[in-house]
Amino acid sequence: MVKRKRDNYLDYIPMHNSQNTWDETDGKVTIHMVNRGFYNKIAQTFFHTPRVSHIDLDLYGSFLWKQIDGKKTVGQLADAMNAQFGKDAEPLYNRLIKYVQILRNNRFILFYGKDRIPK
């Protein structure tokens, strides 16, 4: 029986996906995602869906987003979150890993050395 190696998210290095832009207003980050692809084109043409979606992050997400620099590991980001928010960020690791997974699944971030980086 082969043991499956579990991913340790704390060792991954997240980076912003260069296909999305973002800006900051009053300390809150908004990610601007261009809806690309065949099915999005159809939806934009026939159902008048927007070409660009604007995703507003909350206070914690905005802080995390601004800390992501392509050099810090998720573990280092957890330390920064703990230093900034203390007990308010608890349960820190569970929440952070789930949040990072959501950002990655939506292609807002990529993991350095694990994901294919778009040109």
Secondary structure as GFF3:
##gff-version 3
##sequence-region A 1 119
A	DSSP	three_ten_helix	9	11	.	.	.	ID=ss1
A	DSSP	beta_strand	14	16	.	.	.	ID=ss2
A	DSSP	beta_strand	21	25	.	.	.	ID=ss3
A	DSSP	beta_strand	28	34	.	.	.	ID=ss4
A	DSSP	alpha_helix	38	46	.	.	.	ID=ss5
A	DSSP	beta_strand	52	56	.	.	.	ID=ss6
A	DSSP	alpha_helix	59	67	.	.	.	ID=ss7
A	DSSP	alpha_helix	74	85	.	.	.	ID=ss8
A	DSSP	three_ten_helix	86	89	.	.	.	ID=ss9
A	DSSP	alpha_helix	92	105	.	.	.	ID=ss10
A	DSSP	beta_strand	109	111	.	.	.	ID=ss11
###
